[in-house]
Structure formats: structure tokens, C-alpha cells
Amino acid sequence: MKKLPLILLVIALASCGGPEPRRPVQMKTSTINTSIERSKKLLALEESMIEAIIKKDSINEYTHSNSGAWYYYVQRNDEATYTPQPDDLVTMTYTVTGFNNDTIYTQDEIGIFNYKVDKQELFPGLRNSVKLLKEKETATFLFPSSLAYGYHGDDNKIGVNVPIKATVTLLAIKKQQDSTQN
């Protein structure tokens, strides 16, 4: 009789091994390479859409930027020579449309916008494109979704992987004192 509580105690202690982790019901087979291939196909599709837009547009002369966007000038300012540099404060307006010219954001919705170059958040295409313009210039940019709002969208009107057009007007540039370029 004396051994029964001791045996029960040994069994109870031996069975307390802690909770065993649950195993996943389904293993995901997606790899980084799959994601890379999907992104490459999407970019190729969007670049073909951009090429089709450029081919249809016989009026404007498009330029390819180093960041991957295509653009044309709506209004040039040949008298100005200075383009925004990091830390400069630019005043600008812009509109956003889809590739089939459906309006997403109007200039009135966005308003006049002040942006400290490379110090504030903008979508990647716009952040790079601002630095191509001079005061009083307007250009229309074609951005693949990777330079727009990407796989996330803007949580409002722009969905997942949507390429966009943005027409940007640079109203003013306020240089920082340490800027050396004229």
C-alpha cells in the first residue's frame, strides 16, 4: 500500500513533459524564387503596357528615367537650370490616373503639396521624378506598379499592383543653404 502513492507520483511526474507544439496542417511550397518570377512577369506585362501607350502617343516624346519610369514634358522651363537636391523644399501639385486614363486622384483632392526632397515619404516613382523637374515644369510619368504603390496599394483608391500615370507640376524650389549646385 505504501508503494502505490509513490508509483502514482512517479507516473505523474513522468507524464508532465510539457505541451507538444502543433504541426502545420499544410506546408507552403512557395519560395523566394517563385515570388521573384511572379514579379518579373508582372513587370514585363506592365512594361508592355507602357510601350503600347508610348506607341499610340504620336504627339509626345518620351524619356526613360534611371529609376525605371517613362515621362514626357507637358511644359518646360528652359530658363531654369536647378533641379531639386536632397533637403530642398519643393512645392508641387500632381494628379494620378490609371493607364486607361481613369482618374484616381485629382489635383484638387491632393492639393498643393510641400515636400522635403528625400526626407519625406512619397511613393518611389514620385520621389525620384521630382528630382528631374525644374521650377514651373510639368511632366507626365508612367510608373509600373513597383514604382507606384506596389503589392500593397494605397489602402484607399489604388489597388494591388496597379501601374499609374502621374502628372506633376513643380511650382517652386526652396534651396537649402548648403546646396552647391546652381
C-alpha positions in Angstrom: 0.0 0.0 0.0 2.8 2.4 0.8 4.3 1.9 -2.7 1.1 2.9 -4.5 1.3 6.6 -3.8 5.0 6.5 -4.8 4.2 4.8 -8.1 1.4 7.3 -8.8 3.8 10.2 -8.1 6.5 8.7 -10.4 3.9 8.2 -13.2 2.5 11.7 -12.8 6.0 13.3 -12.9 7.0 11.3 -15.9 3.9 12.3 -17.9 4.5 16.0 -17.4 6.6 16.6 -20.4 5.0 20.0 -21.3 2.8 20.8 -24.3 3.9 19.5 -27.7 3.9 22.1 -30.5 1.3 21.7 -33.2 2.5 20.9 -36.6 1.2 22.9 -39.6 -1.7 21.4 -41.3 -0.5 22.4 -44.8 3.1 23.2 -45.7 3.6 26.2 -48.1 5.6 25.4 -51.1 6.1 29.0 -52.2 9.7 30.0 -52.3 11.5 33.3 -52.9 12.2 32.2 -56.5 8.5 31.8 -57.1 8.0 35.4 -55.9 10.8 36.7 -58.0 9.5 35.0 -61.1 6.0 36.4 -60.4 7.4 39.9 -60.0 9.4 39.6 -63.2 6.3 38.5 -65.2 4.3 41.4 -63.7 6.9 43.9 -64.6 7.2 42.6 -68.1 3.4 42.9 -68.5 3.4 46.4 -67.2 6.4 47.4 -69.4 4.5 46.1 -72.4 1.5 48.2 -71.4 3.8 51.3 -71.2 5.3 50.5 -74.6 1.7 50.3 -76.0 0.8 53.7 -74.6 4.0 55.3 -76.0 3.4 53.7 -79.4 -0.1 55.1 -79.5 1.0 58.6 -78.5 2.5 60.2 -81.6 2.4 63.7 -80.0 4.7 63.4 -77.1 8.4 62.5 -76.9 9.0 60.1 -74.0 12.2 59.8 -72.0 13.2 56.8 -69.8 14.4 57.8 -66.3 17.2 56.0 -64.5 14.6 54.8 -61.9 12.5 52.9 -64.5 9.7 55.4 -65.2 8.9 56.9 -68.6 7.9 60.5 -68.9 7.2 63.4 -71.3 7.2 67.1 -70.6 3.8 68.9 -70.8 5.5 72.3 -70.0 9.2 73.0 -70.0 11.2 75.8 -68.4 14.3 76.3 -70.4 15.3 79.4 -68.4 15.7 77.4 -65.2 18.8 75.2 -64.6 18.4 74.0 -61.0 16.7 70.7 -60.1 15.8 69.7 -56.6 18.5 68.3 -54.4 18.2 66.4 -51.1 16.8 68.6 -48.3 15.4 71.2 -50.7 11.7 72.1 -50.1 9.6 71.8 -53.2 6.1 73.0 -53.7 4.2 70.9 -56.2 0.9 69.6 -57.4 0.1 66.2 -59.0 -2.7 64.1 -60.3 -2.9 60.3 -60.5 -4.7 58.3 -63.3 -4.8 54.7 -64.4 -3.2 53.6 -67.7 -6.7 53.8 -69.3 -7.0 57.5 -68.2 -9.4 56.8 -65.4 -9.0 59.5 -62.7 -7.8 58.1 -59.4 -6.8 61.4 -57.6 -7.4 64.9 -58.9 -5.2 67.8 -58.2 -8.0 69.3 -56.1 -8.1 66.1 -53.9 -4.3 66.2 -53.4 -3.9 70.0 -53.2 -0.7 71.9 -53.3 1.9 69.8 -51.6 5.2 70.7 -49.9 7.8 68.0 -50.0 11.3 68.0 -48.4 13.3 66.1 -51.0 14.4 62.6 -49.9 13.3 63.3 -46.3 9.5 62.6 -46.5 7.5 59.6 -47.6 6.2 59.5 -51.2 5.7 56.6 -53.4 9.1 55.6 -55.0 8.3 56.8 -58.6 7.2 60.3 -57.4 10.1 60.6 -55.0 12.6 60.0 -57.9 10.7 62.0 -60.5 10.5 65.2 -58.5 14.3 65.5 -58.9 14.0 65.5 -62.7 11.9 68.7 -62.9 12.8 72.4 -62.6 10.6 75.2 -61.3 7.5 75.8 -63.4 7.8 72.5 -65.3 5.1 69.9 -65.7 5.6 66.3 -66.8 3.5 63.2 -67.1 5.2 60.0 -65.7 4.2 56.4 -66.4 5.0 54.2 -63.4 4.9 50.4 -63.3 3.3 49.2 -60.0 6.6 48.5 -58.4 7.4 52.3 -58.6 3.8 53.2 -57.7 2.1 51.7 -54.6 3.3 48.1 -55.3 1.7 44.9 -54.0 0.0 46.8 -51.1 -1.8 49.6 -52.9 -2.5 52.9 -51.0 -5.3 51.4 -48.8 -7.7 53.8 -50.5 -8.3 54.1 -54.2 -5.2 52.4 -55.7 -5.4 48.6 -55.6 -2.7 45.9 -55.5 -0.1 46.0 -58.3 -1.7 48.9 -60.2 0.5 50.8 -62.7 -0.3 54.5 -62.7 0.3 57.8 -64.6 1.1 60.9 -62.6 1.2 64.4 -64.0 3.5 66.5 -61.7 3.9 70.3 -61.7 6.8 71.7 -59.8 5.7 75.1 -58.6 8.7 76.2 -56.6 12.0 75.0 -55.2 13.4 76.5 -51.9 17.1 75.6 -51.9 18.8 74.7 -48.7 21.8 76.9 -47.8 24.3 74.2 -48.2 23.3 73.3 -51.7 26.2 73.9 -54.0 24.6 73.3 -57.4 23.3 76.4 -59.2 
